[in-house]
Amino acid sequence: MHDKQLKIGPVSFNAVATATAIAASASVPVLPPGEEIFDLMPPQALDYPWLQLAMQAAVTVFAFWVLWLFYCWLTAPVERPARKIVQSPQKQAFRALERLKLSPVWHDRQAKEICESLAAILKIYAHDAYQIGIGASATSDELVESLTRVSTAAEVARKIYELLEFCDQIKFAGAQNAAFSAEDLADRLLWLLRHEGWLK
């Protein structure tokens, strides 16, 4: 009889513990419906991260600005200082005469245009090399008058006068003179360009 009670004792104890746990859980109130959990702080309102968004926007704009500057630097044309070529009045006159001889005006023997070009080359050279006259815009009479004011050598003055006189006859009077060809006029101009004793 006593042995039977010992076997039953542990079973009775477990049953009592289980019954006690069930009774304790039955006394806890049931959670209300929803996501609210007890023993926690109530929901808190959070400020919108305006400052963070502003910082991100500023960083983005700055990055695009740097990229734009880099792109402009890559695509900008390389500026090289212009090399200024300084030529003497004599060399400029020689080049102008060579261009005239290679032009259709010279090839077609257009006497009036050839005379105008030769006279212009002579007037520009006289102004640039010796400060005689006012350049291509000077008339033949103005250039001849300037020759007397600067004491030009007699031979130079005579050849200049003959060349201008002949060209004026061709330009303004339409005269035709078989004694002078375009090559003869060019040779007279070349002599004047190469002659260094213009002034006395």
Backbone as CSV, one residue per row, in Angstrom:
resi,resn,N_x,N_y,N_z,CA_x,CA_y,CA_z,C_x,C_y,C_z
1,MET,0.825,-1.209,0.000,0.000,0.000,0.000,0.852,1.249,0.000
2,HIS,1.857,1.246,0.762,2.765,2.406,0.841,3.543,2.592,-0.439
3,ASP,3.938,1.423,-1.042,4.658,1.509,-2.327,3.778,2.092,-3.409
4,LYS,2.532,1.829,-3.430,1.620,2.361,-4.437,1.482,3.856,-4.286
5,GLN,1.504,4.393,-3.092,1.402,5.840,-2.897,2.654,6.548,-3.390
6,LEU,3.861,5.943,-3.286,5.069,6.566,-3.762,5.061,6.713,-5.276
7,LYS,4.525,5.749,-5.952,4.449,5.807,-7.405,3.449,6.857,-7.862
8,ILE,2.422,6.993,-7.109,1.387,7.945,-7.490,1.809,9.355,-7.134
9,GLY,2.679,9.548,-6.136,3.069,10.881,-5.641,3.615,11.796,-6.718
10,PRO,4.626,11.406,-7.495,5.160,12.311,-8.522,4.145,12.668,-9.569
11,VAL,3.302,11.770,-9.942,2.286,12.068,-10.954,1.348,13.114,-10.433
12,SER,0.981,13.052,-9.191,0.056,14.009,-8.609,0.706,15.384,-8.509
13,PHE,1.985,15.406,-8.258,2.673,16.698,-8.152,2.733,17.418,-9.498
14,ASN,3.031,16.728,-10.571,3.060,17.305,-11.916,1.693,17.820,-12.332
15,ALA,0.716,17.097,-11.988,-0.643,17.508,-12.340,-1.015,18.785,-11.641
16,VAL,-0.574,18.906,-10.371,-0.891,20.124,-9.613,-0.149,21.326,-10.210
17,ALA,1.136,21.135,-10.657,1.907,22.237,-11.243,1.290,22.698,-12.552
18,THR,0.853,21.776,-13.357,0.240,22.130,-14.646,-1.042,22.895,-14.433
19,ALA,-1.810,22.447,-13.434,-3.075,23.125,-13.155,-2.824,24.537,-12.653
20,THR,-1.781,24.707,-11.873,-1.459,26.047,-11.361,-1.059,26.990,-12.498
21,ALA,-0.250,26.496,-13.476,0.183,27.322,-14.606,-0.993,27.716,-15.469
22,ILE,-1.929,26.811,-15.647,-3.109,27.120,-16.464,-3.941,28.184,-15.793
23,ALA,-4.051,28.067,-14.445,-4.837,29.056,-13.715,-4.183,30.419,-13.764
24,ALA,-2.843,30.464,-13.722,-2.127,31.744,-13.757,-2.271,32.410,-15.126
25,SER,-2.153,31.629,-16.204,-2.290,32.212,-17.536,-3.706,32.663,-17.821
26,ALA,-4.654,32.022,-17.179,-6.044,32.425,-17.394,-6.342,33.744,-16.719
27,SER,-5.552,34.085,-15.695,-5.799,35.346,-14.998,-5.204,36.548,-15.719
28,VAL,-4.251,36.377,-16.743,-3.643,37.489,-17.494,-4.647,37.986,-18.520
29,PRO,-4.847,39.287,-18.615,-5.831,39.804,-19.586,-5.358,39.572,-21.020
30,VAL,-6.267,39.384,-21.900,-5.970,39.128,-23.319,-5.577,40.441,-24.002
31,LEU,-4.542,40.392,-24.947,-4.125,41.586,-25.691,-5.262,42.063,-26.586
32,PRO,-5.446,43.363,-26.626,-6.481,43.882,-27.529,-6.045,43.707,-28.988
33,PRO,-6.938,43.771,-29.928,-6.571,43.606,-31.351,-5.723,44.786,-31.819
34,GLY,-4.876,44.518,-32.818,-4.006,45.574,-33.346,-2.545,45.261,-33.099
35,GLU,-1.672,46.252,-33.411,-0.233,46.055,-33.284,0.330,46.635,-32.000
36,GLU,-0.507,47.164,-31.150,-0.016,47.786,-29.922,0.453,46.715,-28.958
37,ILE,1.602,46.992,-28.374,2.175,46.050,-27.407,2.295,46.771,-26.086
38,PHE,1.930,46.069,-25.013,2.003,46.656,-23.675,3.448,46.805,-23.233
39,ASP,3.638,47.624,-22.239,4.930,47.880,-21.600,5.917,48.576,-22.556
40,LEU,5.468,49.217,-23.662,6.316,50.005,-24.558,5.799,51.421,-24.608
41,MET,6.693,52.346,-25.061,6.283,53.743,-25.178,5.250,53.885,-26.287
42,PRO,4.394,54.863,-26.177,3.411,55.081,-27.249,4.110,55.545,-28.523
43,PRO,3.477,55.499,-29.683,4.096,55.940,-30.946,4.574,57.388,-30.856
44,GLN,5.788,57.628,-31.380,6.383,58.956,-31.350,6.403,59.550,-32.758
45,ALA,6.073,60.809,-32.872,6.118,61.499,-34.169,7.565,61.898,-34.490
46,LEU,8.043,61.549,-35.680,9.416,61.852,-36.104,9.394,62.987,-37.125
47,ASP,10.361,63.911,-37.013,10.476,65.008,-37.975,10.987,64.485,-39.315
48,TYR,10.488,65.107,-40.401,10.957,64.718,-41.744,12.413,65.160,-41.908
49,PRO,13.295,64.334,-42.498,14.740,64.673,-42.582,15.031,65.725,-43.662
50,TRP,14.521,66.938,-43.459,14.746,67.995,-44.449,16.229,68.340,-44.594
51,LEU,16.928,68.434,-43.466,18.340,68.814,-43.512,19.170,67.786,-44.262
52,GLN,18.878,66.523,-44.024,19.621,65.476,-44.713,19.364,65.507,-46.218
53,LEU,18.100,65.724,-46.589,17.790,65.815,-48.009,18.463,67.020,-48.666
54,ALA,18.483,68.140,-47.931,19.137,69.337,-48.474,20.629,69.104,-48.665
55,MET,21.265,68.446,-47.721,22.690,68.155,-47.850,22.954,67.229,-49.039
56,GLN,22.119,66.224,-49.219,22.292,65.316,-50.345,22.110,66.042,-51.676
57,ALA,21.112,66.926,-51.730,20.887,67.690,-52.959,22.076,68.605,-53.256
58,ALA,22.619,69.249,-52.213,23.765,70.135,-52.414,24.982,69.364,-52.905
59,VAL,25.216,68.189,-52.342,26.342,67.372,-52.779,26.152,66.939,-54.230
60,THR,24.925,66.591,-54.615,24.651,66.175,-55.990,24.887,67.318,-56.968
61,VAL,24.380,68.503,-56.618,24.568,69.667,-57.495,26.053,70.000,-57.626
62,PHE,26.780,69.931,-56.530,28.215,70.226,-56.568,28.957,69.226,-57.446
63,ALA,28.571,67.958,-57.350,29.233,66.938,-58.164,28.985,67.184,-59.653
64,PHE,27.719,67.515,-60.008,27.424,67.805,-61.420,28.165,69.055,-61.894
65,TRP,28.304,70.043,-61.020,29.019,71.266,-61.389,30.494,70.978,-61.663
66,VAL,31.099,70.142,-60.826,32.500,69.758,-61.040,32.655,68.995,-62.348
67,LEU,31.711,68.089,-62.624,31.762,67.350,-63.881,31.610,68.280,-65.080
68,TRP,30.725,69.285,-64.953,30.536,70.234,-66.052,31.801,71.050,-66.301
69,LEU,32.467,71.493,-65.232,33.721,72.219,-65.397,34.784,71.345,-66.064
70,PHE,34.834,70.098,-65.673,35.804,69.177,-66.275,35.506,68.958,-67.751
71,TYR,34.215,68.849,-68.097,33.828,68.680,-69.499,34.193,69.918,-70.318
72,CYS,33.928,71.100,-69.760,34.282,72.334,-70.463,35.786,72.435,-70.663
73,TRP,36.535,72.008,-69.680,37.994,72.047,-69.801,38.486,71.094,-70.885
74,LEU,37.846,69.919,-70.990,38.255,68.960,-72.001,37.923,69.432,-73.411
75,THR,36.754,70.063,-73.572,36.296,70.448,-74.913,36.710,71.853,-75.321
76,ALA,37.341,72.600,-74.426,37.738,73.973,-74.771,38.859,73.941,-75.800
77,PRO,38.778,74.828,-76.815,39.860,74.865,-77.806,41.155,75.373,-77.183
78,VAL,42.232,74.828,-77.674,43.543,75.220,-77.158,43.898,76.592,-77.739
79,GLU,44.110,77.536,-76.870,44.461,78.884,-77.312,45.978,78.998,-77.427
80,ARG,46.372,79.265,-78.632,47.803,79.421,-78.873,48.068,80.874,-79.262
81,PRO,49.088,81.435,-78.718,49.380,82.833,-79.073,49.667,82.966,-80.563
82,ALA,48.990,83.944,-81.156,49.183,84.155,-82.588,50.605,84.627,-82.865
83,ARG,51.214,83.961,-83.787,52.582,84.313,-84.149,52.533,85.461,-85.155
84,LYS,53.007,86.580,-84.734,52.984,87.759,-85.590,54.235,87.776,-86.453
85,ILE,53.976,87.708,-87.753,55.081,87.714,-88.702,55.299,89.148,-89.185
86,VAL,56.444,89.655,-88.903,56.776,91.016,-89.308,57.652,90.949,-90.552
87,GLN,57.126,91.498,-91.637,57.875,91.510,-92.886,58.247,92.945,-93.239
88,SER,59.354,93.082,-93.882,59.789,94.406,-94.303,58.879,94.911,-95.412
89,PRO,58.758,96.219,-95.553,57.948,96.765,-96.655,58.390,96.250,-98.019
90,GLN,59.698,96.053,-98.192,60.192,95.551,-99.466,59.681,94.144,-99.747
91,LYS,59.746,93.285,-98.725,59.275,91.910,-98.910,57.773,91.871,-99.148
92,GLN,57.032,92.707,-98.457,55.593,92.759,-98.688,55.288,93.198,-100.116
93,ALA,56.042,94.151,-100.617,55.832,94.611,-101.989,56.174,93.511,-102.991
94,PHE,57.264,92.779,-102.759,57.623,91.670,-103.643,56.506,90.621,-103.676
95,ARG,55.975,90.292,-102.509,54.911,89.289,-102.443,53.650,89.782,-103.151
96,ALA,53.334,91.061,-103.000,52.160,91.612,-103.678,52.332,91.552,-105.193
97,LEU,53.539,91.840,-105.676,53.793,91.783,-107.109,53.700,90.346,-107.622
98,GLU,54.191,89.383,-106.843,54.094,87.978,-107.254,52.631,87.526,-107.301
99,ARG,51.835,87.959,-106.328,50.405,87.604,-106.360,49.735,88.201,-107.596
100,LEU,50.116,89.409,-107.951,49.536,90.033,-109.144,49.885,89.231,-110.396
101,LYS,51.135,88.778,-110.513,51.535,88.019,-111.694,50.859,86.651,-111.787
102,LEU,50.393,86.129,-110.635,49.709,84.829,-110.647,48.193,84.961,-110.769
103,SER,47.705,86.171,-110.802,46.255,86.396,-110.815,45.700,86.346,-112.239
104,PRO,44.383,86.130,-112.373,43.758,86.169,-113.707,43.875,87.537,-114.370
105,VAL,43.963,88.598,-113.566,44.109,89.943,-114.125,45.369,90.019,-114.985
106,TRP,46.468,89.478,-114.452,47.726,89.496,-115.197,47.645,88.544,-116.390
107,HIS,47.047,87.386,-116.184,46.964,86.388,-117.253,46.131,86.895,-118.422
108,ASP,45.073,87.629,-118.144,44.190,88.152,-119.197,44.645,89.504,-119.725
109,ARG,45.756,89.996,-119.198,46.306,91.280,-119.638,45.282,92.413,-119.554
110,GLN,44.654,92.502,-118.391,43.711,93.592,-118.149,44.522,94.814,-117.724
111,ALA,44.804,95.669,-118.692,45.766,96.760,-118.499,45.354,97.698,-117.372
112,LYS,44.097,98.063,-117.309,43.653,99.014,-116.294,43.843,98.455,-114.885
113,GLU,43.433,97.204,-114.663,43.561,96.592,-113.343,45.032,96.370,-112.986
114,ILE,45.842,96.020,-113.995,47.271,95.832,-113.728,47.905,97.145,-113.290
115,CYS,47.567,98.224,-113.976,48.131,99.530,-113.612,47.679,99.971,-112.226
116,GLU,46.413,99.735,-111.906,45.926,100.096,-110.573,46.684,99.325,-109.494
117,SER,46.921,98.047,-109.731,47.627,97.234,-108.741,49.086,97.662,-108.605
118,LEU,49.754,97.918,-109.717,51.156,98.335,-109.657,51.301,99.677,-108.937
119,ALA,50.396,100.611,-109.248,50.460,101.918,-108.592,50.200,101.776,-107.093
120,ALA,49.252,100.908,-106.702,48.962,100.709,-105.279,50.154,100.107,-104.551
121,ILE,50.825,99.135,-105.167,52.008,98.536,-104.548,53.090,99.588,-104.342
122,LEU,53.294,100.435,-105.366,54.309,101.480,-105.263,53.975,102.480,-104.158
123,LYS,52.729,102.896,-104.057,52.332,103.889,-103.053,52.444,103.330,-101.632
124,ILE,52.064,102.087,-101.456,52.168,101.465,-100.129,53.631,101.312,-99.724
125,TYR,54.469,100.901,-100.673,55.896,100.750,-100.363,56.526,102.095,-100.019
126,ALA,56.207,103.135,-100.774,56.779,104.456,-100.502,56.385,104.945,-99.111
127,HIS,55.142,104.667,-98.717,54.696,105.107,-97.390,55.335,104.287,-96.275
128,ASP,55.332,102.960,-96.427,55.823,102.092,-95.350,57.346,102.150,-95.211
129,ALA,58.046,102.272,-96.317,59.503,102.231,-96.257,60.123,103.605,-96.008
130,TYR,59.530,104.667,-96.559,60.162,105.987,-96.478,59.231,107.088,-95.974
131,GLN,58.008,106.706,-95.542,57.029,107.684,-95.053,56.744,108.761,-96.107
132,ILE,56.649,108.326,-97.336,56.328,109.220,-98.439,54.872,108.996,-98.831
133,GLY,54.068,110.037,-98.824,52.668,109.907,-99.190,51.840,109.316,-98.057
134,ILE,50.608,108.944,-98.410,49.681,108.414,-97.406,49.269,106.979,-97.697
135,GLY,49.930,106.328,-98.635,49.621,104.940,-98.926,48.815,104.788,-100.198
136,ALA,48.061,103.689,-100.268,47.331,103.340,-101.495,46.259,104.360,-101.847
137,SER,45.728,105.081,-100.866,44.659,106.040,-101.148,45.167,107.341,-101.752
138,ALA,46.476,107.532,-101.811,47.033,108.773,-102.358,46.866,108.789,-103.872
139,THR,46.608,109.961,-104.404,46.598,110.119,-105.856,48.029,110.249,-106.355
140,SER,48.173,110.152,-107.673,49.518,110.281,-108.249,50.100,111.659,-107.963
141,ASP,49.273,112.702,-108.076,49.769,114.052,-107.812,50.201,114.211,-106.360
142,GLU,49.449,113.606,-105.423,49.814,113.701,-104.002,51.135,113.000,-103.736
143,LEU,51.353,111.869,-104.383,52.611,111.148,-104.168,53.781,111.930,-104.760
144,VAL,53.609,112.473,-105.952,54.684,113.261,-106.573,55.002,114.481,-105.720
145,GLU,53.983,115.120,-105.172,54.215,116.272,-104.307,54.967,115.869,-103.046
146,SER,54.661,114.703,-102.513,55.363,114.219,-101.323,56.821,113.932,-101.631
147,LEU,57.119,113.507,-102.850,58.508,113.223,-103.223,59.368,114.472,-103.125
148,THR,58.797,115.625,-103.489,59.570,116.877,-103.444,59.789,117.345,-102.014
149,ARG,58.902,116.983,-101.119,59.033,117.452,-99.728,60.090,116.672,-98.950
150,VAL,60.372,115.451,-99.367,61.324,114.627,-98.609,62.671,114.498,-99.324
151,SER,62.895,115.301,-100.321,64.183,115.301,-101.037,64.514,113.921,-101.592
152,THR,63.654,113.434,-102.456,63.893,112.139,-103.089,64.949,112.292,-104.176
153,ALA,65.719,111.240,-104.386,66.743,111.236,-105.436,66.090,111.476,-106.793
154,ALA,66.764,112.205,-107.655,66.183,112.616,-108.939,65.817,111.422,-109.807
155,GLU,66.692,110.438,-109.891,66.410,109.270,-110.733,65.191,108.507,-110.230
156,VAL,65.097,108.343,-108.906,63.957,107.635,-108.322,62.676,108.411,-108.590
157,ALA,62.728,109.734,-108.400,61.535,110.552,-108.627,61.104,110.488,-110.083
158,ARG,62.075,110.488,-110.999,61.721,110.430,-112.421,61.052,109.117,-112.789
159,LYS,61.590,107.998,-112.305,61.004,106.695,-112.626,59.605,106.556,-111.991
160,ILE,59.442,107.056,-110.783,58.120,107.003,-110.152,57.126,107.828,-110.960
161,TYR,57.544,109.021,-111.375,56.649,109.894,-112.137,56.257,109.237,-113.466
162,GLU,57.208,108.615,-114.165,56.911,107.972,-115.440,55.946,106.807,-115.260
163,LEU,56.171,106.021,-114.226,55.286,104.874,-113.988,53.873,105.334,-113.651
164,LEU,53.751,106.299,-112.767,52.421,106.797,-112.393,51.726,107.489,-113.563
165,GLU,52.498,108.245,-114.359,51.924,108.945,-115.498,51.360,107.960,-116.517
166,PHE,52.110,106.923,-116.811,51.639,105.923,-117.761,50.398,105.207,-117.219
167,CYS,50.427,104.835,-115.920,49.271,104.133,-115.343,48.036,105.027,-115.321
168,ASP,48.208,106.323,-115.074,47.058,107.231,-115.089,46.462,107.344,-116.494
169,GLN,47.298,107.331,-117.516,46.777,107.380,-118.881,45.950,106.132,-119.193
170,ILE,46.407,105.008,-118.723,45.664,103.761,-118.952,44.368,103.767,-118.148
171,LYS,44.439,104.181,-116.868,43.265,104.099,-115.986,42.191,105.110,-116.351
172,PHE,42.602,106.333,-116.625,41.618,107.402,-116.763,41.339,107.806,-118.212
173,ALA,42.312,107.631,-119.102,42.111,108.031,-120.491,41.922,106.841,-121.424
174,GLY,42.157,105.652,-120.888,42.002,104.460,-121.726,43.030,104.386,-122.827
175,ALA,44.162,105.027,-122.643,45.194,105.042,-123.680,45.855,103.675,-123.773
176,GLN,46.269,103.345,-124.985,47.002,102.110,-125.219,48.379,102.477,-125.761
177,ASN,49.394,102.032,-125.091,50.765,102.365,-125.484,51.526,101.068,-125.706
178,ALA,51.850,100.823,-126.957,52.548,99.580,-127.292,53.987,99.595,-126.820
179,ALA,54.495,100.757,-126.441,55.896,100.838,-126.037,56.133,100.184,-124.679
180,PHE,55.078,100.060,-123.871,55.218,99.462,-122.544,54.274,98.271,-122.434
181,SER,54.824,97.182,-122.000,54.005,96.007,-121.718,53.871,95.858,-120.203
182,ALA,53.043,94.897,-119.791,52.875,94.650,-118.362,54.205,94.251,-117.722
183,GLU,55.007,93.490,-118.468,56.315,93.087,-117.941,57.236,94.293,-117.774
184,ASP,57.171,95.248,-118.711,58.003,96.448,-118.591,57.633,97.259,-117.350
185,LEU,56.326,97.383,-117.111,55.894,98.129,-115.930,56.313,97.406,-114.650
186,ALA,56.205,96.079,-114.644,56.622,95.311,-113.472,58.123,95.440,-113.240
187,ASP,58.911,95.473,-114.327,60.360,95.632,-114.185,60.699,97.006,-113.613
188,ARG,59.971,98.045,-114.043,60.209,99.384,-113.491,59.910,99.416,-111.990
189,LEU,58.815,98.752,-111.628,58.473,98.702,-110.204,59.516,97.918,-109.425
190,LEU,60.004,96.804,-109.978,61.035,96.016,-109.309,62.305,96.843,-109.109
191,TRP,62.678,97.659,-110.112,63.861,98.491,-109.953,63.691,99.455,-108.782
192,LEU,62.501,100.043,-108.686,62.245,100.969,-107.588,62.260,100.258,-106.236
193,LEU,61.731,99.026,-106.194,61.702,98.291,-104.932,63.107,97.882,-104.495
194,ARG,63.956,97.578,-105.439,65.306,97.123,-105.097,66.283,98.264,-104.892
195,HIS,65.951,99.417,-105.413,66.864,100.558,-105.292,66.803,101.128,-103.875
196,GLU,67.951,101.264,-103.248,67.995,101.719,-101.855,68.274,103.213,-101.711
197,GLY,68.626,103.888,-102.784,68.954,105.317,-102.679,67.778,106.209,-103.010
198,TRP,66.637,105.997,-102.357,65.457,106.820,-102.611,65.687,108.258,-102.133
199,LEU,66.308,108.390,-101.012,66.477,109.728,-100.421,67.892,110.242,-100.678
200,LYS,68.004,111.540,-100.827,69.309,112.158,-101.061,70.151,112.134,-99.783
